């Protein structure tokens, strides 16, 4: 992927990994547009020279309006990154968890589908372009305190595989970014093993620049998750990660 001459939309790029990737693409010479829900963050990013548009991926009307506004101002858009996501702890012994589960699926999975559907006709008409979907190491190695988050990201992985197959021959590529725990959005406070954001973003950009670009962008820190089943470590690692259930209210282990 030529990182120096693209027009990139990062949906969910107002904070964390998305915001850092926006700055990295811009530093390489690409035109970068960011969409998200935070009006304050959008104003800040606009002040930095980014295109900035409001979007709520749980609302089809919002997604369609953002699509129309983005394409009006940036008709040469060729790359769409779907970053939007939420993470919730859930105690599956308590049916009240369903509210969190539904919100997670609507944002992480259905929100991703809404964004992809909105921009697929444009990219196919261009005959060239790239979708970058974002999953997680947790898609391949579940973290038991966040069951629906894991399920939603596993679903986005499967959807990305199917999307790649269906868009074969159109000139539109599908690249899946698979982050491990990254030291942003509070992860730095609770996970001493979280990868520094600067290191993560640097490795991602190096992988994206490879020719050909890999179907999956796997930084070294996520290989343990991605290949756990292949390597025969899956059961032991899930059992280790299940110890974190102690963090749920009312749980002692």
C-alpha positions as CSV (number, residue, x, y, z in Angstrom):
1,X,0.0,0.0,0.0
2,X,1.4,3.4,-1.0
3,X,0.8,5.4,2.2
4,X,1.9,8.7,0.7
5,X,-0.8,9.4,-1.8
6,X,-4.1,8.1,-0.4
7,X,-7.4,9.7,0.8
8,X,-8.2,7.9,4.0
9,X,-11.4,8.0,6.1
10,X,-11.0,6.7,9.6
11,X,-14.3,6.1,11.2
12,X,-13.9,6.1,15.0
13,X,-10.6,8.0,14.6
14,X,-11.2,10.6,17.3
15,X,-9.2,8.9,20.0
16,X,-6.7,6.1,20.7
17,X,-5.5,3.9,17.9
18,X,-7.6,5.6,15.3
19,X,-6.4,9.1,16.1
20,X,-2.7,7.9,16.1
21,X,-3.2,6.2,12.7
22,X,-4.7,9.4,11.3
23,X,-1.6,11.3,12.3
24,X,0.6,8.5,10.8
25,X,-1.2,8.5,7.5
26,X,-1.0,12.3,7.3
27,X,2.7,12.3,8.2
28,X,3.2,9.9,5.2
29,X,1.6,12.4,2.9
30,X,-2.0,11.1,2.7
31,X,-5.1,13.2,3.0
32,X,-6.9,12.1,6.1
33,X,-10.5,12.4,7.1
34,X,-11.7,11.5,10.6
35,X,-15.3,10.7,11.7
36,X,-16.6,10.1,15.2
37,X,-19.1,11.1,17.9
38,X,-17.0,13.5,20.0
39,X,-17.7,17.0,18.9
40,X,-14.7,18.3,21.0
41,X,-12.3,15.7,19.4
42,X,-13.6,16.5,15.9
43,X,-13.0,20.2,16.5
44,X,-9.4,19.5,17.8
45,X,-8.7,17.3,14.7
46,X,-10.1,19.9,12.4
47,X,-7.7,22.4,14.0
48,X,-4.9,20.0,13.1
49,X,-5.9,20.1,9.5
50,X,-7.9,16.9,9.2
51,X,-11.3,16.6,7.6
52,X,-13.7,16.0,10.5
53,X,-17.3,14.7,10.3
54,X,-19.8,13.6,12.9
55,X,-21.0,10.0,12.7
56,X,-22.8,7.5,14.9
57,X,-22.3,4.0,13.5
58,X,-25.3,2.7,15.4
59,X,-27.6,5.0,13.4
60,X,-28.0,4.3,9.7
61,X,-29.2,7.8,8.9
62,X,-26.0,9.2,10.5
63,X,-23.8,6.9,8.6
64,X,-25.5,7.8,5.3
65,X,-25.3,11.5,6.0
66,X,-21.6,11.2,6.9
67,X,-21.0,9.2,3.7
68,X,-22.7,11.8,1.6
69,X,-20.8,14.7,3.2
70,X,-17.4,13.0,3.0
71,X,-17.8,12.0,-0.6
72,X,-19.0,15.5,-1.6
73,X,-15.8,17.0,-0.1
74,X,-13.4,14.1,-0.8
75,X,-14.6,12.5,-4.0
76,X,-11.2,10.8,-4.4
77,X,-11.7,8.8,-1.2
78,X,-9.9,5.4,-1.7
79,X,-9.4,4.0,1.8
80,X,-12.0,3.4,4.6
81,X,-10.9,2.3,8.1
82,X,-13.6,1.0,10.4
83,X,-12.3,1.7,13.9
84,X,-15.5,2.2,16.0
85,X,-15.8,-0.1,18.9
86,X,-16.8,-0.4,22.5
87,X,-15.6,-2.8,25.3
88,X,-17.8,-3.8,28.2
89,X,-17.2,-6.2,31.1
90,X,-20.2,-8.6,31.4
91,X,-21.2,-11.1,34.0
92,X,-23.1,-13.8,32.2
93,X,-24.7,-15.0,35.4
94,X,-26.6,-11.8,35.5
95,X,-29.2,-11.3,32.7
96,X,-28.8,-7.6,33.0
97,X,-25.6,-8.0,30.9
98,X,-27.8,-8.2,27.8
99,X,-27.9,-4.4,27.5
100,X,-24.1,-4.2,27.2
101,X,-24.1,-7.2,24.8
102,X,-26.6,-5.6,22.5
103,X,-24.7,-2.3,22.5
104,X,-21.4,-4.1,21.7
105,X,-22.8,-6.0,18.8
106,X,-24.6,-2.9,17.4
107,X,-21.4,-0.9,17.5
108,X,-18.7,-3.4,16.8
109,X,-20.3,-5.7,14.3
110,X,-23.4,-4.0,12.8
111,X,-21.7,-0.6,12.9
112,X,-18.9,-2.0,10.9
113,X,-21.3,-3.4,8.4
114,X,-23.2,-0.1,8.1
115,X,-20.0,1.7,7.3
116,X,-18.8,-0.9,4.8
117,X,-22.2,-0.9,3.0
118,X,-22.2,2.9,2.8
119,X,-18.9,3.1,1.0
120,X,-18.8,-0.2,-1.0
121,X,-20.6,1.2,-4.1
122,X,-18.2,4.2,-4.2
123,X,-15.1,2.1,-4.0
124,X,-16.4,-0.4,-6.6
125,X,-17.2,2.4,-9.0
126,X,-13.6,3.7,-8.6
127,X,-12.3,0.2,-9.4
128,X,-9.7,0.5,-6.7
129,X,-9.6,1.1,-3.0
130,X,-9.2,-0.5,0.4
131,X,-11.3,-1.3,3.4
132,X,-9.3,-1.7,6.6
133,X,-11.5,-3.5,9.2
134,X,-10.3,-3.7,12.9
135,X,-10.7,-6.7,15.0
136,X,-8.6,-7.7,18.0
137,X,-6.4,-10.4,19.4
138,X,-9.4,-11.2,21.6
139,X,-11.2,-12.4,18.4
140,X,-8.8,-15.3,18.4
141,X,-8.1,-15.8,22.1
142,X,-11.2,-14.8,24.1
143,X,-10.9,-12.7,27.3
144,X,-13.7,-14.2,29.5
145,X,-14.7,-11.0,31.3
146,X,-15.6,-9.5,27.9
147,X,-17.5,-12.2,26.1
148,X,-19.6,-10.2,23.7
149,X,-16.6,-8.0,22.7
150,X,-14.7,-11.2,21.8
151,X,-17.7,-12.5,19.9
152,X,-18.2,-9.3,18.0
153,X,-14.6,-9.1,16.9
154,X,-14.6,-12.8,15.9
155,X,-17.6,-11.9,13.8
156,X,-15.9,-9.0,12.1
157,X,-13.0,-11.3,11.3
158,X,-15.3,-13.7,9.6
159,X,-17.1,-10.9,7.8
160,X,-13.8,-9.5,6.6
161,X,-12.9,-12.8,5.1
162,X,-16.2,-13.0,3.3
163,X,-16.1,-9.4,2.1
164,X,-12.6,-10.0,0.7
165,X,-13.9,-13.0,-1.3
166,X,-16.9,-11.2,-2.6
167,X,-14.9,-8.1,-3.6
168,X,-12.3,-10.2,-5.4
169,X,-11.9,-8.8,-9.0
170,X,-13.4,-5.4,-8.2
171,X,-10.0,-3.8,-7.4
172,X,-11.2,-3.2,-3.8
173,X,-8.9,-4.9,-1.2
174,X,-9.9,-5.8,2.4
175,X,-7.2,-5.7,5.1
176,X,-7.9,-6.7,8.7
177,X,-6.0,-4.9,11.4
178,X,-5.7,-7.2,14.5
179,X,-4.5,-5.1,17.6
180,X,-3.3,-6.7,20.8
181,X,-3.8,-4.7,24.0
182,X,-2.5,-1.2,23.3
183,X,-1.6,1.3,25.9
184,X,-4.5,3.7,25.2
185,X,-8.1,4.3,26.2
186,X,-7.3,3.2,29.8
187,X,-5.5,0.0,28.9
188,X,-2.3,1.6,30.1
189,X,-3.8,1.8,33.6
190,X,-4.9,-1.8,33.9
191,X,-2.6,-3.9,31.7
192,X,1.1,-3.7,32.3
193,X,1.6,-5.7,29.1
194,X,-0.2,-3.3,26.8
195,X,1.9,-2.4,23.8
196,X,2.9,1.3,23.7
197,X,0.8,3.2,21.2
198,X,3.8,4.6,19.4
199,X,5.4,1.2,18.9
200,X,2.1,-0.3,17.8
201,X,1.4,2.4,15.2
202,X,4.9,2.3,13.8
203,X,4.8,-1.4,13.3
204,X,1.3,-1.2,11.7
205,X,2.5,1.4,9.2
206,X,5.5,-0.8,8.3
207,X,3.2,-3.8,7.7
208,X,0.7,-1.7,5.6
209,X,3.6,-0.5,3.4
210,X,4.7,-4.1,2.5
211,X,4.1,-5.2,-1.1
212,X,1.8,-6.9,-1.3
213,X,0.0,-5.7,1.8
214,X,-0.9,-8.7,4.1
215,X,-4.5,-9.6,4.4
216,X,-4.0,-9.4,8.2
217,X,-1.9,-6.8,9.9
218,X,-0.4,-8.7,12.8
219,X,2.1,-6.9,14.9
220,X,4.5,-9.2,16.8
221,X,2.6,-8.6,20.1
222,X,-0.6,-10.2,18.7
223,X,1.0,-13.4,17.3
224,X,0.4,-15.2,20.6
225,X,-3.4,-14.6,20.3
226,X,-3.7,-15.1,16.5
227,X,-1.9,-18.5,16.5
228,X,-2.9,-19.9,19.8
229,X,-4.9,-22.7,18.4
230,X,-2.3,-23.6,15.8
231,X,0.4,-23.6,18.4
232,X,-1.5,-25.7,20.9
233,X,-1.5,-23.0,23.6
234,X,-5.2,-22.0,23.3
235,X,-6.7,-24.0,26.2
236,X,-4.0,-23.0,28.7
237,X,-4.1,-19.3,27.7
238,X,-7.9,-19.1,27.9
239,X,-7.7,-20.7,31.4
240,X,-5.1,-18.1,32.4
241,X,-7.2,-15.3,31.1
242,X,-10.3,-16.6,32.9
243,X,-8.6,-15.7,36.2
244,X,-9.5,-12.1,35.3
245,X,-13.1,-13.0,36.0
246,X,-12.2,-11.9,39.6
247,X,-12.5,-8.3,38.4
248,X,-16.3,-8.7,37.9
249,X,-18.4,-7.3,40.8
250,X,-19.2,-9.9,43.3
251,X,-16.7,-12.4,42.0
252,X,-13.7,-13.6,44.0
253,X,-12.2,-15.8,41.3
